[in-house]
Amino acid sequence: MREHIKNSDNGRKPEWLRKKLNFGAQKEMDQLLNDVGIHTICQEAKCPNISECFSKKNATFLILGRICTRRCSYCNVETGKPGSVNKDEIEQVTTSVKALGLKYVVITSPARDDLKDGGAQQFYEVTQNILKELPDTKVELLIPDFQGDMNSLKIAAQSGAVVLGHNMETVPSLYKIRKAANYKRSLQVLRKLKTLAPKNAKTKSAIMVGLGETEEEVVQVMKDLRDVGCDYLSIGQYLAPSNEFTKVKEYVKPSQFNRYKDIALELGFEYVHSSPYTRSSYLAHEYVGE
């Protein structure tokens, strides 16, 4: 039996979604990143885990600017016309990784449909620079779909990243919230990454729940992901950044997240994070045993 509670109009979240924030740790991390001039998706997307991750000096770096070319109705990243590619951020990210003493780094970007390669070369160069200057550090990439372009996917797949991620985000019946995205194309992105990357590289995806999907739909997404060889999976509660975004339809109980995890592991995923506060990059190092 699926366990959930409907969202109410009083704005109150259930007790398991009332995370305490450590603003001191967040302020310290914000200052360090601002000094270098680099952004994180943690800040731009208003991630609820930001205090916890920043207190542990974990961060997901946002390259290729802060402006996305797509307007997804669940995402807080600003939409508009992006600027030119900043080659300085290749060194800026590495400088930040050094300053924070990170051994595991996640790199992501907004969708850059304005670029011929979707930004793939920048992903490659950022990753290569980190690995060159910090050979003991591992890199995970969380990429947009690059509009399915094979050459762009090949560039990212051969960057040296140990994990290559692309998020499905939701079930097919709700894909209208993902502007300019396509469910089948996203599956093919993960399939291509698996075939183009070195054999020891892993692929990863993430989905949100609480948007009105059924358990059967979630399980079907899991099966589809396994069919394209996806190794790792993250499942978390969707939380609207503000009233301007797609509304939360339900708060899924922790017991249901545990059920989803059990099902995913039975289907063959190597590692699964499934909890209300799970996000695609939350505790990312644990997937590879770091």
N, C-alpha and C positions, 0 to 999 in steps of 0.2 A: 504494500500500500504506500503510495507516494505521500510524503509528509511535507506540508507547507502551510503557511497562513497568508491570507489575502492582505495586500497592502491597504491600509486605512487612510482616511483623509486627514487625520490629525497630525501627520508628519512624524509620529513616533516610530522608531525602529524597535524591533524585538531586542531583548537583553543581550543576545549573542552578537549583536551588531553595534554595540556601544563601546567601541574601542577607545581607550584613553590615549591622548596624544602627548608626546614629549616635545614641546615646542622649543625647549632649550637645545636639544640635540639637532632639531630641524634647523634652527637658526644658525648654528655653527656650520653645518654642512652647506646651507644656502650661501653663507659668506664665502666659504672656500671655493665653491663652484663659480660664484659671481666674480671672484678675484681672477680666476683663470679665464672667464668669459665663455663658459660652456653651459649647456642646458641639460636637464634630465626630463624624461617623460614623467617621472614621479611628480615633478612640479607642474608641468604643463597640463597633465590629465587629472590633477588633484587626487592622486591615489590615496586611499584611506590608510595605506601601510607606510606612508612617507616618514612618519616619526620613528616607527620601529626600524625601518631599513636604514634611515640616516643615522640613527643611534648606533647601529652596527657597522656604519660606513659602507653600506651596500647601496648601489645606485645603478640605474639604467640610463645610459647616456643617449641623448637625443641629438643626432647629427642632421645635417642638411637643413638647418633652420627650424624655426618654431611655427611656420605656416604650412598648412596642409592644403592640397588642391582638391580635396573631397570634403563634403559636409555630411558626415555621418551623424545621425540624430542621437547617438549615445555617447559621443566622444567630446571632451572638453578642449581638445587642441584647436587652436584658432584656424579658421579657414580664410583663404584669400589668395593673392598672387605672391608667390615666394620670390625672394631675392636670388641673386646668383650664388653658385656653390662657393662656400668659404673653405679654401684649401688650408687655411691656418688651423682649422679645427682638427686636422689630422694630428698635429703636434699638441694641440690644446687638450684633446682627450687623453693622450699618453701622459701629459704633464699632470692631469688630474688623477689618473690611475696611480702614478708614482706618489703623489702627495698623500693619497688616501691609503697607500700600501695594499691595494687590492690584488688578490690572486685570481679572482674570477670576475669577469667584466661582461655586462650585457650592453649591446649597441642596437639602437633602433632609430627609426626616422618617421616623419610624417610621409604620407603619399606624395610623391613628386612626379605627377603625370606630365609636368611641363618639361621634364628632362628626357632626352632620347633613351637613356638607359635606366631611367627611374631612380638614379642615384646609386646604382650598383657599384660603379667604380669607386665612389667615395667610401662605401662599406668596405670594399677590398683594401683600399689604401689605409684607412683607419685601423683595420684589423692587422694588416701587415706591419704597420709602424709599432703597434703595441707589442706584437710578438718579436719584432727585431730588438726593441729596446728593453723589453721585459720578458725574456724567453720562458720564465717560469709561470707566467700568467696565462690563463685560459680565457678564450673569448667565445661568447654566444651572440649570434645575430638574430634579431627579430625583424624580419623584412616585410614590406608591403608586397603586393602581388606582382609589381613591375609590369602590370597588364599582361602577364603570362609570357613575356619575352624570353625566349630560350637563352639568348646570349647573356642577358642581364642575370638570369638565374645561374648560369654557369660561372660568371664572374664571382657572385656571392658564394656559391657552393665551394669554390676553390680558393677561398680567402684564407683558409687556415683555421676557421672557427670550428670548435669541437661540437657545437650544437647549432643547428639551423632551424629557426622557428618561423612559422607563419600562422597567424591565428584565424580560425574559422569563425570565431566570435559567437555565432548563434546557429539555430537550426534553419533549414531551407525555407520554411513557411514564414519566417520572420526576416528574411534577408533584405527587405525593403529598408531596414535601418542602416544598411551598409551601402552607401551611395557609390555608384560606379563599380561595385564589386559583384562577383558572380560565384555562387557556391561551387559549381563544378570546376571553375577556373582555379579557385583556391585549393581544391583537392589536387588538381594537376600540378600546381606549384609545389606542393609537398612531395608528390610523386617524382617530379623532375629533380628536386633538391636531393632526394634519396639516391637517384641514379647518377647524378653529376658529381656528388661529393665523394671524398675518400671513404673507404669502407668503414673506418673507425668513427666517422662523424655520425651524430644522431640527429633525427628530426623531431620537432616538437610543435604542438599546437595548443590552443586554449579556447574555451567557450564560456560564455556567461549564461547563467540561469536566472529565472525570476522575471522573464519577459513575456511569459504566457505560454511557453513551450510545454509539451507533455514529456513524460519519462520515455515513452516509446521513441519520440523524436530525438531525444538526447542520446539514447542508446544507438539509434541508427547512425548518428553522426560519429559516434565511437567506432562503429563497424566500418563506416566509410573511411575513417582515418587509418584503421588497421589495414584496410585493403590497399592503401597507398604506402604502406610500410612505416607509418608514423610511430616513433618509439616512445615519446613522452607526451603526457597530457596534463593540462591544468584546467580546473573547473572552479568557478567562483560566482558569488552573488553579484548580479548587476545592481549598481547603485547610481541613480541619476545625479550628475554633477549639480543640477539646479532644476527648477520647474520648467525651464525652457527646453529640456531634453525629453526623450522617450521616457514615459513613466514606468516605475517599477510596478509590475502586476502582482507579484507575490514574493514573500520572504521564505526561501527554502530553508528548512530546518537542518541543523548539523547532522542529524541521523540520516537524512536523505543524501547529503554530501558523502557520508560514509558508504551508503549504498552505491552511489555512483562510482566511488573509488573501487569497491569490490568488483563491480561489474566490469569496469575498465581493466583491472588486473586480470580478471578471468578471460577477457578478450585478447590478452597478450601484450598490453602496454608494459614497458619495462619499469616505468616509474610514474606515479600519479600523485599530484597534489589536488585535493578536493576539499574545500572548506569555504565558509562564507566570505572570508577575506582573501582567499587565494586570487592572485593575478598572475599573468603569464610569466612575469619575471620575479615573482615573490619567492625568496629562498632558492633562486635559480641554481646555486652551486650544489644543492642537495641532489639534484637529478643526476649529476655525474660523480657523486660520492665525495665531494670536496668538504 
